């Protein structure tokens, strides 16, 4: 009776996953947001966006005049004050062959590409974070299952020894029970060691578990897995316009094409305008001068610097095109793979639920036969192993289908929260 009660209790723990929580427990959503806030790759992409905004401001500034003021104090050979000169100058670019306009457009595309990169990095960071959290949930439930397996085998060993003392079973069944208990304790030890590594990795990302806060032992999307909206979600079609990684590469290609045109424009003449107003004081006499100048600059030979810049921009344009073609080639195949993985994961999840219920019923039935002396220990141990393997498969399947759900949502170009809402 004690074994049946223990297994029945743990079965409902694995389904609803530890509803009792201390006050310091973190929910899955809270832990996810903390990890994302601590993700340095995400911070780097945000910093890169600010850098692109600054460069765009510089592109706008090309249309503004350059204003400068200079002041000179002159002294003669005897170091006596001989005069002062003050001048104000305005330089204005009149014609740059459209290079400045192209630069402005290129910077706009670069900024938009950086925005998409932040969105793409958000999805990548979310994928890393959810995998760490799901692995933590799976490992801690694996320990609970194997710990219960040890407790059940301890109970079976007591029953076996009692029956052996009564002369109902041979000694080798007691030895088998002892060996099975030792094996169960060893697998529990291995699971606890693996859990320590997983927890350490999560603490590194989260930074709170070591301070006494534990993660809520509850799978976050179990309800969504069994709902009808999941079937509607599986019918959605991918759109390149909503995939930030595709848009990032496409916009970067647009910017690189414009940079090629800008590099070509550097081979052409430019026209500048300069206006200057100066005041010169020599031995107490003031002299004012105003000058205007139009300058035409024709590049003849710049030590191949313009040509090298052009070739570099051209190669960068080729690289961006190849990256876009690569994404385009695997876009549909990648989505179909993610869709099939989720579909199969959902089917296996439902099958494992059914098998788990049948496994519990069969184990309890065989345990009753063993208690009544109608079954050998070997047959009971086999059923027990089958039942606990079913429970492990169910918990591991929950991890796999949760990962498949996140990957599918990301293939649609949206976060897991937006995907399920």
GUPARO-262522 format. One record per residue (C-alpha): residue number from 1; x, y, z; residue in three letters; chain. Coordinates in nm, 4 decimals. Layout:
N
> NUM | X | Y | Z | ala | A
...
***
This chain:
421
> 1 | 0.0000 | 0.0000 | 0.0000 | unk | A
> 2 | 0.2868 | 0.2356 | 0.0773 | unk | A
> 3 | 0.4354 | 0.1843 | -0.2711 | unk | A
> 4 | 0.1049 | 0.2523 | -0.4445 | unk | A
> 5 | 0.0503 | 0.5709 | -0.2474 | unk | A
> 6 | 0.4022 | 0.6950 | -0.3208 | unk | A
> 7 | 0.3805 | 0.6271 | -0.6957 | unk | A
> 8 | 0.0329 | 0.7807 | -0.7168 | unk | A
> 9 | 0.1565 | 1.0955 | -0.5426 | unk | A
> 10 | 0.4615 | 1.1336 | -0.7667 | unk | A
> 11 | 0.2567 | 1.0746 | -1.0798 | unk | A
> 12 | 0.0503 | 1.3854 | -1.0145 | unk | A
> 13 | 0.3649 | 1.5786 | -0.9266 | unk | A
> 14 | 0.5055 | 1.5064 | -1.2723 | unk | A
> 15 | 0.1830 | 1.6145 | -1.4440 | unk | A
> 16 | 0.1276 | 1.9413 | -1.2635 | unk | A
> 17 | 0.4911 | 1.9847 | -1.1527 | unk | A
> 18 | 0.5172 | 2.0958 | -0.7979 | unk | A
> 19 | 0.2428 | 2.3505 | -0.7348 | unk | A
> 20 | 0.3697 | 2.4370 | -0.3867 | unk | A
> 21 | 0.6291 | 2.7133 | -0.4121 | unk | A
> 22 | 0.8223 | 2.9178 | -0.1558 | unk | A
> 23 | 0.7820 | 3.2915 | -0.1559 | unk | A
> 24 | 1.1227 | 3.3336 | -0.3172 | unk | A
> 25 | 1.0292 | 3.1249 | -0.6230 | unk | A
> 26 | 1.0788 | 3.2770 | -0.9675 | unk | A
> 27 | 0.8184 | 3.2164 | -1.2336 | unk | A
> 28 | 0.9332 | 3.1034 | -1.5761 | unk | A
> 29 | 0.8541 | 3.4434 | -1.7284 | unk | A
> 30 | 1.0441 | 3.6296 | -1.4562 | unk | A
> 31 | 1.3481 | 3.4054 | -1.5001 | unk | A
> 32 | 1.3350 | 3.4452 | -1.8781 | unk | A
> 33 | 1.3296 | 3.8245 | -1.8571 | unk | A
> 34 | 1.6178 | 3.8266 | -1.6088 | unk | A
> 35 | 1.8313 | 3.6124 | -1.8379 | unk | A
> 36 | 1.7549 | 3.8353 | -2.1355 | unk | A
> 37 | 1.8494 | 4.1452 | -1.9366 | unk | A
> 38 | 2.1829 | 3.9829 | -1.8508 | unk | A
> 39 | 2.2561 | 3.8697 | -2.2067 | unk | A
> 40 | 2.5669 | 4.0522 | -2.3299 | unk | A
> 41 | 2.5141 | 3.9548 | -2.6946 | unk | A
> 42 | 2.1822 | 4.1352 | -2.6836 | unk | A
> 43 | 2.3447 | 4.4399 | -2.5259 | unk | A
> 44 | 2.6093 | 4.4436 | -2.8013 | unk | A
> 45 | 2.3415 | 4.4464 | -3.0708 | unk | A
> 46 | 2.1667 | 4.7351 | -2.8955 | unk | A
> 47 | 2.4957 | 4.9262 | -2.8766 | unk | A
> 48 | 2.5499 | 4.8618 | -3.2463 | unk | A
> 49 | 2.2097 | 5.0154 | -3.3173 | unk | A
> 50 | 2.3104 | 5.3313 | -3.1327 | unk | A
> 51 | 2.6293 | 5.3410 | -3.3377 | unk | A
> 52 | 2.4255 | 5.3218 | -3.6592 | unk | A
> 53 | 2.2071 | 5.6087 | -3.5398 | unk | A
> 54 | 2.5181 | 5.8177 | -3.4762 | unk | A
> 55 | 2.6479 | 5.7412 | -3.8260 | unk | A
> 56 | 2.3146 | 5.8416 | -3.9745 | unk | A
> 57 | 2.3403 | 6.1730 | -3.7927 | unk | A
> 58 | 2.6804 | 6.2164 | -3.9545 | unk | A
> 59 | 2.5260 | 6.1518 | -4.2974 | unk | A
> 60 | 2.2739 | 6.4293 | -4.2348 | unk | A
> 61 | 2.5523 | 6.6621 | -4.1229 | unk | A
> 62 | 2.7138 | 6.6450 | -4.4689 | unk | A
> 63 | 2.4454 | 6.8837 | -4.5969 | unk | A
> 64 | 2.5352 | 7.1476 | -4.3364 | unk | A
> 65 | 2.8051 | 7.4107 | -4.3908 | unk | A
> 66 | 3.1321 | 7.3980 | -4.2007 | unk | A
> 67 | 3.1881 | 7.7186 | -4.0019 | unk | A
> 68 | 3.5181 | 7.8107 | -3.8425 | unk | A
> 69 | 3.6726 | 8.1139 | -3.6748 | unk | A
> 70 | 4.0473 | 8.1734 | -3.6493 | unk | A
> 71 | 4.2440 | 8.4336 | -3.4567 | unk | A
> 72 | 4.6172 | 8.5076 | -3.4969 | unk | A
> 73 | 4.8477 | 8.7198 | -3.2826 | unk | A
> 74 | 5.1526 | 8.8475 | -3.4778 | unk | A
> 75 | 5.4850 | 8.9685 | -3.3355 | unk | A
> 76 | 5.7865 | 9.1174 | -3.5124 | unk | A
> 77 | 6.1511 | 9.0150 | -3.4765 | unk | A
> 78 | 6.1736 | 9.2094 | -3.1496 | unk | A
> 79 | 5.8738 | 9.0191 | -3.0152 | unk | A
> 80 | 5.6662 | 9.3343 | -3.0198 | unk | A
> 81 | 5.2986 | 9.3176 | -3.1021 | unk | A
> 82 | 5.2647 | 9.3890 | -3.4742 | unk | A
> 83 | 4.9033 | 9.3024 | -3.5302 | unk | A
> 84 | 4.6175 | 9.0578 | -3.5066 | unk | A
> 85 | 4.4160 | 8.8703 | -3.7621 | unk | A
> 86 | 4.0640 | 8.7336 | -3.7187 | unk | A
> 87 | 3.8750 | 8.5438 | -3.9856 | unk | A
> 88 | 3.5430 | 8.3630 | -4.0178 | unk | A
> 89 | 3.5040 | 8.0962 | -4.2851 | unk | A
> 90 | 3.2065 | 7.9086 | -4.4239 | unk | A
> 91 | 3.2628 | 7.5993 | -4.6402 | unk | A
> 92 | 2.9669 | 7.4572 | -4.8244 | unk | A
> 93 | 2.9537 | 7.1539 | -5.0499 | unk | A
> 94 | 2.7592 | 7.2318 | -5.3673 | unk | A
> 95 | 2.7973 | 6.9132 | -5.5636 | unk | A
> 96 | 2.9158 | 6.5655 | -5.4636 | unk | A
> 97 | 2.7763 | 6.3654 | -5.7550 | unk | A
> 98 | 2.4943 | 6.2431 | -5.5331 | unk | A
> 99 | 2.7418 | 6.0705 | -5.2989 | unk | A
> 100 | 2.6044 | 6.2554 | -4.9968 | unk | A
> 101 | 2.2445 | 6.1629 | -5.0827 | unk | A
> 102 | 2.3429 | 5.8028 | -5.1428 | unk | A
> 103 | 2.5277 | 5.8023 | -4.8103 | unk | A
> 104 | 2.2172 | 5.9246 | -4.6334 | unk | A
> 105 | 2.0068 | 5.6476 | -4.7883 | unk | A
> 106 | 2.2730 | 5.3871 | -4.7143 | unk | A
> 107 | 2.2851 | 5.4892 | -4.3492 | unk | A
> 108 | 1.9070 | 5.4654 | -4.3275 | unk | A
> 109 | 1.9212 | 5.1083 | -4.4567 | unk | A
> 110 | 2.2062 | 5.0303 | -4.2180 | unk | A
> 111 | 2.0084 | 5.1650 | -3.9244 | unk | A
> 112 | 1.7026 | 4.9619 | -4.0198 | unk | A
> 113 | 1.9246 | 4.6557 | -4.0603 | unk | A
> 114 | 2.0626 | 4.7159 | -3.7092 | unk | A
> 115 | 1.7067 | 4.7368 | -3.5741 | unk | A
> 116 | 1.6262 | 4.4013 | -3.7340 | unk | A
> 117 | 1.9501 | 4.2630 | -3.5922 | unk | A
> 118 | 1.8354 | 4.3571 | -3.2419 | unk | A
> 119 | 1.5077 | 4.1718 | -3.3058 | unk | A
> 120 | 1.6943 | 3.8698 | -3.4434 | unk | A
> 121 | 1.9329 | 3.8701 | -3.1483 | unk | A
> 122 | 1.6319 | 3.8873 | -2.9151 | unk | A
> 123 | 1.5026 | 3.5628 | -3.0650 | unk | A
> 124 | 1.8476 | 3.4018 | -3.0461 | unk | A
> 125 | 1.8872 | 3.5101 | -2.6841 | unk | A
> 126 | 1.5382 | 3.3837 | -2.6045 | unk | A
> 127 | 1.6271 | 3.0478 | -2.7608 | unk | A
> 128 | 1.9391 | 3.0191 | -2.5450 | unk | A
> 129 | 1.7481 | 3.1218 | -2.2330 | unk | A
> 130 | 1.4516 | 2.8887 | -2.2830 | unk | A
> 131 | 1.6789 | 2.5931 | -2.3559 | unk | A
> 132 | 1.8645 | 2.6541 | -2.0303 | unk | A
> 133 | 1.5382 | 2.6861 | -1.8362 | unk | A
> 134 | 1.3783 | 2.3790 | -1.9968 | unk | A
> 135 | 1.6908 | 2.1748 | -1.9320 | unk | A
> 136 | 1.6834 | 2.2835 | -1.5691 | unk | A
> 137 | 1.3193 | 2.1771 | -1.5337 | unk | A
> 138 | 1.3884 | 1.8425 | -1.6991 | unk | A
> 139 | 1.6940 | 1.7688 | -1.4848 | unk | A
> 140 | 1.5266 | 1.8515 | -1.1571 | unk | A
> 141 | 1.2267 | 1.6364 | -1.2467 | unk | A
> 142 | 1.4606 | 1.3582 | -1.3518 | unk | A
> 143 | 1.6097 | 1.3688 | -1.0019 | unk | A
> 144 | 1.2659 | 1.3559 | -0.8416 | unk | A
> 145 | 1.1676 | 1.0556 | -1.0518 | unk | A
> 146 | 1.4913 | 0.8684 | -0.9821 | unk | A
> 147 | 1.4768 | 0.9546 | -0.6135 | unk | A
> 148 | 1.1282 | 0.8066 | -0.5972 | unk | A
> 149 | 1.2560 | 0.5036 | -0.7862 | unk | A
> 150 | 1.5151 | 0.4554 | -0.5128 | unk | A
> 151 | 1.2471 | 0.4858 | -0.2440 | unk | A
> 152 | 1.0246 | 0.2328 | -0.4191 | unk | A
> 153 | 1.3138 | -0.0112 | -0.4551 | unk | A
> 154 | 1.3944 | 0.0328 | -0.0870 | unk | A
> 155 | 1.0353 | -0.0569 | -0.0056 | unk | A
> 156 | 1.0481 | -0.3565 | -0.2387 | unk | A
> 157 | 1.3699 | -0.4745 | -0.0732 | unk | A
> 158 | 1.1968 | -0.4707 | 0.2658 | unk | A
> 159 | 0.9047 | -0.6703 | 0.1269 | unk | A
> 160 | 1.1432 | -0.9160 | -0.0426 | unk | A
> 161 | 1.3430 | -0.9705 | 0.2764 | unk | A
> 162 | 1.0236 | -1.0251 | 0.4708 | unk | A
> 163 | 0.8980 | -1.2838 | 0.2242 | unk | A
> 164 | 1.2394 | -1.4541 | 0.2206 | unk | A
> 165 | 1.2399 | -1.4752 | 0.6010 | unk | A
> 166 | 0.8969 | -1.6403 | 0.5757 | unk | A
> 167 | 1.0422 | -1.8953 | 0.3342 | unk | A
> 168 | 0.8171 | -1.7811 | 0.0478 | unk | A
> 169 | 1.0900 | -1.6881 | -0.2031 | unk | A
> 170 | 1.4493 | -1.7994 | -0.2720 | unk | A
> 171 | 1.7539 | -1.5990 | -0.1648 | unk | A
> 172 | 1.8515 | -1.4904 | -0.5173 | unk | A
> 173 | 1.5437 | -1.2641 | -0.5348 | unk | A
> 174 | 1.6745 | -1.0768 | -0.2300 | unk | A
> 175 | 2.0127 | -1.0406 | -0.3994 | unk | A
> 176 | 1.8456 | -0.9137 | -0.7178 | unk | A
> 177 | 1.6511 | -0.6595 | -0.5149 | unk | A
> 178 | 1.9704 | -0.5368 | -0.3487 | unk | A
> 179 | 2.1505 | -0.5040 | -0.6827 | unk | A
> 180 | 1.8567 | -0.3142 | -0.8337 | unk | A
> 181 | 1.8556 | -0.0761 | -0.5375 | unk | A
> 182 | 2.2283 | -0.0110 | -0.5765 | unk | A
> 183 | 2.1853 | 0.0573 | -0.9486 | unk | A
> 184 | 1.8978 | 0.2975 | -0.8794 | unk | A
> 185 | 2.1081 | 0.4848 | -0.6231 | unk | A
> 186 | 2.3950 | 0.5106 | -0.8734 | unk | A
> 187 | 2.1739 | 0.6534 | -1.1489 | unk | A
> 188 | 2.0350 | 0.9022 | -0.8964 | unk | A
> 189 | 2.3899 | 1.0125 | -0.8096 | unk | A
> 190 | 2.4767 | 1.0605 | -1.1777 | unk | A
> 191 | 2.1592 | 1.2621 | -1.2320 | unk | A
> 192 | 2.2410 | 1.4860 | -0.9342 | unk | A
> 193 | 2.5899 | 1.5532 | -1.0719 | unk | A
> 194 | 2.4502 | 1.6467 | -1.4127 | unk | A
> 195 | 2.1950 | 1.8702 | -1.2451 | unk | A
> 196 | 2.4703 | 2.0616 | -1.0658 | unk | A
> 197 | 2.6278 | 2.1521 | -1.4003 | unk | A
> 198 | 2.2929 | 2.2621 | -1.5425 | unk | A
> 199 | 2.2137 | 2.4683 | -1.2338 | unk | A
> 200 | 2.5570 | 2.6341 | -1.2400 | unk | A
> 201 | 2.5035 | 2.7362 | -1.6035 | unk | A
> 202 | 2.1617 | 2.8763 | -1.5209 | unk | A
> 203 | 2.2978 | 3.0655 | -1.2203 | unk | A
> 204 | 2.5608 | 3.2204 | -1.4458 | unk | A
> 205 | 2.2878 | 3.3532 | -1.6741 | unk | A
> 206 | 2.0313 | 3.4303 | -1.4081 | unk | A
> 207 | 2.2415 | 3.5297 | -1.1099 | unk | A
> 208 | 1.9683 | 3.4681 | -0.8529 | unk | A
> 209 | 1.9458 | 3.0961 | -0.7767 | unk | A
> 210 | 2.2601 | 3.1161 | -0.5634 | unk | A
> 211 | 2.0912 | 3.3867 | -0.3564 | unk | A
> 212 | 1.8211 | 3.1531 | -0.2305 | unk | A
> 213 | 1.5656 | 3.1962 | -0.5090 | unk | A
> 214 | 1.4525 | 2.8845 | -0.6923 | unk | A
> 215 | 1.2822 | 2.8458 | -1.0260 | unk | A
> 216 | 0.9169 | 2.7460 | -1.0246 | unk | A
> 217 | 0.8940 | 2.3727 | -1.1013 | unk | A
> 218 | 0.6221 | 2.4030 | -1.3620 | unk | A
> 219 | 0.6324 | 2.3580 | -1.7377 | unk | A
> 220 | 0.5146 | 2.6923 | -1.8771 | unk | A
> 221 | 0.3266 | 2.5867 | -2.1931 | unk | A
> 222 | 0.1593 | 2.2556 | -2.1012 | unk | A
> 223 | -0.1860 | 2.4066 | -2.1321 | unk | A
> 224 | -0.1093 | 2.5505 | -2.4756 | unk | A
> 225 | 0.0226 | 2.2163 | -2.6002 | unk | A
> 226 | -0.3148 | 2.0496 | -2.5545 | unk | A
> 227 | -0.5323 | 2.3384 | -2.6744 | unk | A
> 228 | -0.7026 | 2.3894 | -3.0093 | unk | A
> 229 | -0.5096 | 2.7161 | -3.0759 | unk | A
> 230 | -0.1992 | 2.4988 | -3.1189 | unk | A
> 231 | -0.3516 | 2.3372 | -3.4274 | unk | A
> 232 | -0.4300 | 2.6815 | -3.5687 | unk | A
> 233 | -0.0727 | 2.7868 | -3.4965 | unk | A
> 234 | 0.0584 | 2.4950 | -3.7007 | unk | A
> 235 | -0.1362 | 2.6160 | -4.0062 | unk | A
> 236 | 0.0394 | 2.9529 | -4.0160 | unk | A
> 237 | 0.2615 | 3.0235 | -4.3118 | unk | A
> 238 | 0.6027 | 3.1892 | -4.2828 | unk | A
> 239 | 0.6542 | 3.5408 | -4.4114 | unk | A
> 240 | 0.9999 | 3.6732 | -4.4894 | unk | A
> 241 | 0.8758 | 4.0173 | -4.3958 | unk | A
> 242 | 0.8344 | 3.9046 | -4.0340 | unk | A
> 243 | 1.1661 | 3.7233 | -4.0094 | unk | A
> 244 | 1.4155 | 3.9704 | -3.8579 | unk | A
> 245 | 1.7204 | 3.7714 | -3.9717 | unk | A
> 246 | 1.6014 | 3.7799 | -4.3345 | unk | A
> 247 | 1.5127 | 4.1496 | -4.3191 | unk | A
> 248 | 1.8447 | 4.2311 | -4.1528 | unk | A
> 249 | 2.0376 | 4.0712 | -4.4386 | unk | A
> 250 | 1.8126 | 4.2202 | -4.7064 | unk | A
> 251 | 1.8528 | 4.5740 | -4.5703 | unk | A
> 252 | 2.2281 | 4.5254 | -4.5334 | unk | A
> 253 | 2.2395 | 4.4250 | -4.9009 | unk | A
> 254 | 2.0497 | 4.7412 | -4.9958 | unk | A
> 255 | 2.2975 | 4.9512 | -4.8003 | unk | A
> 256 | 2.5969 | 4.7748 | -4.9588 | unk | A
> 257 | 2.4580 | 4.8352 | -5.3114 | unk | A
> 258 | 2.4318 | 5.2058 | -5.2370 | unk | A
> 259 | 2.7857 | 5.2065 | -5.1001 | unk | A
> 260 | 2.9073 | 5.0727 | -5.4364 | unk | A
> 261 | 2.7407 | 5.3668 | -5.6108 | unk | A
> 262 | 2.8953 | 5.6033 | -5.3588 | unk | A
> 263 | 3.2397 | 5.4608 | -5.4273 | unk | A
> 264 | 3.1874 | 5.5163 | -5.8020 | unk | A
> 265 | 3.0905 | 5.8763 | -5.7339 | unk | A
> 266 | 3.4301 | 5.9410 | -5.5779 | unk | A
> 267 | 3.5857 | 5.9168 | -5.9241 | unk | A
> 268 | 3.3919 | 6.2246 | -6.0445 | unk | A
> 269 | 3.4622 | 6.5987 | -5.9904 | unk | A
> 270 | 3.3179 | 6.7862 | -5.6925 | unk | A
> 271 | 3.2251 | 7.1517 | -5.6469 | unk | A
> 272 | 3.2660 | 7.3450 | -5.3203 | unk | A
> 273 | 3.1958 | 7.7003 | -5.2134 | unk | A
> 274 | 3.3900 | 7.9024 | -4.9577 | unk | A
> 275 | 3.3164 | 8.2436 | -4.8102 | unk | A
> 276 | 3.5570 | 8.4228 | -4.5775 | unk | A
> 277 | 3.5450 | 8.7523 | -4.3895 | unk | A
> 278 | 3.8647 | 8.8645 | -4.2174 | unk | A
> 279 | 3.9900 | 9.1556 | -4.0109 | unk | A
> 280 | 4.3597 | 9.2327 | -3.9940 | unk | A
> 281 | 4.5133 | 9.4858 | -3.7579 | unk | A
> 282 | 4.8666 | 9.6002 | -3.8375 | unk | A
> 283 | 5.0278 | 9.8657 | -3.6139 | unk | A
> 284 | 4.6897 | 10.0039 | -3.5177 | unk | A
> 285 | 4.5416 | 10.0051 | -3.8676 | unk | A
> 286 | 4.2414 | 9.7856 | -3.9446 | unk | A
> 287 | 4.1966 | 9.6176 | -4.2764 | unk | A
> 288 | 3.8874 | 9.4175 | -4.3731 | unk | A
> 289 | 3.8704 | 9.1614 | -4.6478 | unk | A
> 290 | 3.5912 | 8.9458 | -4.7881 | unk | A
> 291 | 3.6481 | 8.6611 | -5.0305 | unk | A
> 292 | 3.4332 | 8.4069 | -5.2132 | unk | A
> 293 | 3.5613 | 8.1016 | -5.3940 | unk | A
> 294 | 3.4146 | 7.8203 | -5.6031 | unk | A
> 295 | 3.6393 | 7.5176 | -5.6164 | unk | A
> 296 | 3.6211 | 7.2337 | -5.8666 | unk | A
> 297 | 3.8192 | 6.9259 | -5.7585 | unk | A
> 298 | 3.8958 | 6.6668 | -6.0240 | unk | A
> 299 | 4.0564 | 6.3444 | -5.8970 | unk | A
> 300 | 4.3414 | 6.2405 | -6.1255 | unk | A
> 301 | 4.5476 | 5.9962 | -5.9270 | unk | A
> 302 | 4.4799 | 5.9254 | -5.5596 | unk | A
> 303 | 4.7309 | 5.6417 | -5.5193 | unk | A
> 304 | 4.4490 | 5.3966 | -5.6020 | unk | A
> 305 | 4.2671 | 5.4786 | -5.2781 | unk | A
> 306 | 3.9387 | 5.5485 | -5.4603 | unk | A
> 307 | 3.9726 | 5.2307 | -5.6648 | unk | A
> 308 | 4.0483 | 5.0206 | -5.3566 | unk | A
> 309 | 3.7460 | 5.1654 | -5.1744 | unk | A
> 310 | 3.5305 | 5.0848 | -5.4756 | unk | A
> 311 | 3.6517 | 4.7237 | -5.4941 | unk | A
> 312 | 3.6027 | 4.6724 | -5.1200 | unk | A
> 313 | 3.2465 | 4.8022 | -5.1362 | unk | A
> 314 | 3.1806 | 4.5788 | -5.4371 | unk | A
> 315 | 3.3019 | 4.2672 | -5.2547 | unk | A
> 316 | 3.0917 | 4.3591 | -4.9522 | unk | A
> 317 | 2.7916 | 4.3866 | -5.1824 | unk | A
> 318 | 2.8614 | 4.0386 | -5.3233 | unk | A
> 319 | 2.8916 | 3.8995 | -4.9720 | unk | A
> 320 | 2.5576 | 4.0491 | -4.8670 | unk | A
> 321 | 2.3886 | 3.9046 | -5.1768 | unk | A
> 322 | 2.5294 | 3.5575 | -5.1081 | unk | A
> 323 | 2.4116 | 3.5738 | -4.7466 | unk | A
> 324 | 2.0623 | 3.6699 | -4.8630 | unk | A
> 325 | 2.0575 | 3.3900 | -5.1208 | unk | A
> 326 | 2.1647 | 3.1415 | -4.8532 | unk | A
> 327 | 1.8810 | 3.2478 | -4.6240 | unk | A
> 328 | 1.6355 | 3.2414 | -4.9109 | unk | A
> 329 | 1.7365 | 2.8891 | -5.0144 | unk | A
> 330 | 1.6849 | 2.7379 | -4.6710 | unk | A
> 331 | 1.3898 | 2.9566 | -4.5646 | unk | A
> 332 | 1.1083 | 2.7163 | -4.6589 | unk | A
> 333 | 1.3055 | 2.4033 | -4.5694 | unk | A
> 334 | 1.3953 | 2.5428 | -4.2279 | unk | A
> 335 | 1.0333 | 2.6303 | -4.1553 | unk | A
> 336 | 0.9054 | 2.2886 | -4.2652 | unk | A
> 337 | 1.1616 | 2.1173 | -4.0439 | unk | A
> 338 | 1.0538 | 2.3218 | -3.7420 | unk | A
> 339 | 0.6865 | 2.2615 | -3.8215 | unk | A
> 340 | 0.7353 | 1.8853 | -3.8515 | unk | A
> 341 | 0.9384 | 1.8737 | -3.5307 | unk | A
> 342 | 0.6597 | 2.0456 | -3.3390 | unk | A
> 343 | 0.3874 | 1.8325 | -3.4988 | unk | A
> 344 | 0.5687 | 1.5115 | -3.4148 | unk | A
> 345 | 0.6542 | 1.6384 | -3.0676 | unk | A
> 346 | 0.2889 | 1.7105 | -2.9937 | unk | A
> 347 | 0.1879 | 1.3644 | -3.1159 | unk | A
> 348 | 0.4551 | 1.1958 | -2.9030 | unk | A
> 349 | 0.3536 | 1.4078 | -2.6047 | unk | A
> 350 | -0.0041 | 1.2818 | -2.6250 | unk | A
> 351 | 0.1121 | 0.9227 | -2.6749 | unk | A
> 352 | 0.3450 | 0.9440 | -2.3753 | unk | A
> 353 | 0.0616 | 1.0716 | -2.1567 | unk | A
> 354 | -0.1475 | 0.7694 | -2.2507 | unk | A
> 355 | 0.1431 | 0.5282 | -2.2005 | unk | A
> 356 | 0.2202 | 0.6798 | -1.8621 | unk | A
> 357 | -0.1334 | 0.6150 | -1.7387 | unk | A
> 358 | -0.1262 | 0.2598 | -1.8697 | unk | A
> 359 | 0.2174 | 0.2021 | -1.7195 | unk | A
> 360 | 0.1011 | 0.3133 | -1.3755 | unk | A
> 361 | -0.2057 | 0.0893 | -1.3940 | unk | A
> 362 | 0.0033 | -0.2089 | -1.5045 | unk | A
> 363 | 0.2661 | -0.1551 | -1.2361 | unk | A
> 364 | 0.0085 | -0.1337 | -0.9584 | unk | A
> 365 | -0.1602 | -0.4489 | -1.0906 | unk | A
> 366 | 0.1675 | -0.6429 | -1.1019 | unk | A
> 367 | 0.2659 | -0.5147 | -0.7591 | unk | A
> 368 | -0.0572 | -0.6565 | -0.6219 | unk | A
> 369 | 0.0216 | -0.9912 | -0.7784 | unk | A
> 370 | 0.3706 | -0.9828 | -0.6266 | unk | A
> 371 | 0.2364 | -0.9018 | -0.2803 | unk | A
> 372 | -0.0077 | -1.1921 | -0.3146 | unk | A
> 373 | 0.2768 | -1.4249 | -0.4119 | unk | A
> 374 | 0.1549 | -1.4723 | -0.7709 | unk | A
> 375 | 0.4520 | -1.2997 | -0.9341 | unk | A
> 376 | 0.8281 | -1.3299 | -0.9102 | unk | A
> 377 | 1.0487 | -1.0372 | -0.8176 | unk | A
> 378 | 1.2098 | -1.0452 | -1.1612 | unk | A
> 379 | 0.8781 | -0.9841 | -1.3345 | unk | A
> 380 | 0.7852 | -0.7065 | -1.0902 | unk | A
> 381 | 1.1241 | -0.5360 | -1.1338 | unk | A
> 382 | 1.0739 | -0.5417 | -1.5089 | unk | A
> 383 | 0.7351 | -0.3711 | -1.4794 | unk | A
> 384 | 0.8751 | -0.1183 | -1.2363 | unk | A
> 385 | 1.1587 | -0.0350 | -1.4771 | unk | A
> 386 | 0.9101 | 0.0017 | -1.7602 | unk | A
> 387 | 0.6904 | 0.2359 | -1.5563 | unk | A
> 388 | 0.9738 | 0.4646 | -1.4436 | unk | A
> 389 | 1.1158 | 0.4754 | -1.7962 | unk | A
> 390 | 0.7730 | 0.5892 | -1.9131 | unk | A
> 391 | 0.7804 | 0.8690 | -1.6574 | unk | A
> 392 | 1.1315 | 0.9735 | -1.7625 | unk | A
> 393 | 1.0302 | 0.9673 | -2.1286 | unk | A
> 394 | 0.7260 | 1.1808 | -2.0490 | unk | A
> 395 | 0.9340 | 1.4446 | -1.8668 | unk | A
> 396 | 1.2032 | 1.4461 | -2.1343 | unk | A
> 397 | 0.9331 | 1.4685 | -2.4011 | unk | A
> 398 | 0.7972 | 1.7802 | -2.2307 | unk | A
> 399 | 1.1396 | 1.9402 | -2.2627 | unk | A
> 400 | 1.1681 | 1.8430 | -2.6286 | unk | A
> 401 | 0.8232 | 1.9653 | -2.7280 | unk | A
> 402 | 0.8759 | 2.2934 | -2.5430 | unk | A
> 403 | 1.2016 | 2.3462 | -2.7330 | unk | A
> 404 | 1.0254 | 2.2567 | -3.0582 | unk | A
> 405 | 0.7514 | 2.5115 | -2.9843 | unk | A
> 406 | 1.0047 | 2.7912 | -2.9276 | unk | A
> 407 | 1.1957 | 2.6983 | -3.2437 | unk | A
> 408 | 0.8743 | 2.6952 | -3.4485 | unk | A
> 409 | 0.7679 | 3.0376 | -3.3215 | unk | A
> 410 | 1.1116 | 3.1765 | -3.4026 | unk | A
> 411 | 1.0858 | 3.0339 | -3.7547 | unk | A
> 412 | 0.7755 | 3.2530 | -3.7876 | unk | A
> 413 | 0.9874 | 3.5491 | -3.6776 | unk | A
> 414 | 0.8130 | 3.6136 | -3.3436 | unk | A
> 415 | 0.8911 | 3.5567 | -2.9770 | unk | A
> 416 | 0.7254 | 3.2760 | -2.7848 | unk | A
> 417 | 0.5007 | 3.5200 | -2.5972 | unk | A
> 418 | 0.3766 | 3.6904 | -2.9144 | unk | A
> 419 | 0.3371 | 3.3544 | -3.0839 | unk | A
> 420 | 0.1003 | 3.2155 | -2.8219 | unk | A
> 421 | -0.1060 | 3.5298 | -2.7696 | unk | A
***
